[in-house]
Amino acid sequence: MKKNIVALLFISTSLFFTACNNTKQVTRVQEDAVIDLSGRWNETDSRLVAEEMVSDMLSRPWLEEFEKGNDRRPVIIVGLVRNKSHEHIATDTYIKDIEKAILNSGKVRLVQAGEAREELRKERADQNEFATAATAAKWGKELGADFMLQGLVNSIVDSNNKMEVIFYQTDLELTNLETNEKVWIGDKKIKKVVE
């Protein structure tokens, strides 16, 4: 009986370590390498769509018209980009890609939005209470936005047996905050065939 328990314990331990030793091979690749395993929205889609749409937005007449009348670069705030697609899309990552493309263009100025802006205001309030007057960030010095960029990501899925076609459409709109006038609308479409 004792031999059976020892043998069973040995087999159980061997199976446990065999199951735990199920390692995967990992290969590091360049961060901009295009790897599309599932056909779903991925980091490549996010980056490329953001860069292309911001490039289009900044090449349109609204920018030149604003600069003529104001003698300065416009200030943009990026609002919500809603996910109305069939899958989970990390829109925060997409928004960050948009902000990066805007900022790197050097053509416009960018201000914080949402929770990040509130965190900055909380820090400013703390500084005004606890920091010296000479080093505390002052109230009333924020840069007001001239335009807000908002949008959505939609998708359509068509499938038959083992083949699937996924269509994504990303729409962005730039609106003048003072007049509510839409000054630019852009879209980017992506179609993927998954077999």
Buried (B, 14 or more C-beta within 10 A) or exposed (E): EEEEEEEEEEEEEEEEEEEEEEEEEEEEEEEEEEEEEEBBBBBBBBBBBBBBBBEBBBEBEBBEEBBEEEEEBBBBBBBBBBBEBBBEBEBEEBBBBBBBBBBEBEBBBBBBBEEEEEEBBEEBEEBEEEEEEEEBBEEEEBEEBBBBBBBBBBBEEEEEEEEBBBBBBBBBBBBBBEEEEEBBEBBBEBEBEBE
